[in-house]
């Protein structure tokens, strides 16, 4: 039951984070007197990155809970524990690769100059 409670807690933290992201985005653009494409772009990227990062963090936390629960089981054969350790290591490598891809993607998005996009000057 401990793992279930941990999953629920991680899920609730993710939901709370998503709500904060949305609130922050709307609050940042709410007081604008005129449309500012660059500010909207920057704030949208920040919110998008925070949401994706939240998903990655939940994925890592969830797998950590799973592997910790399996390792804590009594009388698990050594071969099974070795397999679980290999799976944990592979999962960590996948998470690292995903993090690199996400970081690179957002670095690329930040390089886009929105001033030259159509409709930027429309009020």
N, C-alpha and C positions, 0 to 999 in steps of 0.2 A: 504494500500500500504506500510505502514511502516514495517509490518511484512515481506512482500516479500523482501524489501530492506535488512532487517536484515538477512533473510535466505541466500540471495545472498552474503552478507558480510561474514557470517560464513562459507559458502561453499568456498568462495575464500580464506579465511584464512586456511582452511583445505588443499586446493590444494597447496597453497604456502608452507605449512608445509611439505607436501609429497615430493615436489620438493627439499626442503632443506635437507630432510632425505636422499634421493637418492644421491644428490650431496655430502653430507658429507661421506656417505659410500664409494663412488667411490674415493673421494679424499684421504680418509684414507688408502686405499689399493693400490692406483695408484703408489706410489713411492717405493713399496716393492721390494727389490732385490731378495728375495726368498720367497717361499710360507710359511706363518706362520699361521698354522691352528688355533692356540689359538687367535691370533689377529683378524683373519677373523671371527671366531666364536663370539668373543666379540663385534665386530663392527656390525655384522649381528643381534645379539640380541638387541643391542642399537637401530638400525634402525627399527627392527620389533616392539620393544616396543614403540618407538616414534610414529609409524604408528597406532598401536592399541590405544594408549593413545589419539592420535588426533581424532580417530573415536569416542571414548567415550566422549571426550570434545565437539565435534560437536553434538553428540546425546543430551547431557545435555543442550547445548546452544539452540538447536532447540526446545526442549520441553519447555524450559523456555520462549522462545519467544511465543510459542503457548499459554501457560497458562497465560502469562502476557496480551496477546491480548484478550483472553476470559474474564479475570477479568476486563478489561477496558471497556467492552461493557456496555452501559447504559440499564437499565430496565431488567436486567437478574434476573429471580426469585431466591430467596435465596436458594431454594432447588437445583437449577442448579449450583449455585456457590459452595454450599457444595459438590456436586458431583465432580466438577472440582478440588476443594481442595483435596478431597480424591484421585483422580486420580494423582494429582501432588505429593502427599505424597507417593503413591505407586510407581510412576515413580522414585522418589528420592531413595527409598529403593532398587529398581531394579538396578539403577545406582551404588549404594554403593556396592551391591553384585557383580556386574560385575567388579567393580574396585578391590575388594578383590580377585576375581578369576584371574584377569589379573596379579595383583601383585604377587600372589602365583605362577602362571605359570612361570613368568620370573625369580623369585627367584629359582625355580626348574631348569630351563634351564641354569642358571649361575653356577649350581653345577656340570654340566656335564664336565668331563675331556676329552677334545678332543684329547689329546696326544695318547690315546690308540685306537683311531678309525682307521680303514683301510685307506690306501692311504695318511696318514698324512705325512709320510716321503718321498713321491714321489715328485721329482722335475721335 
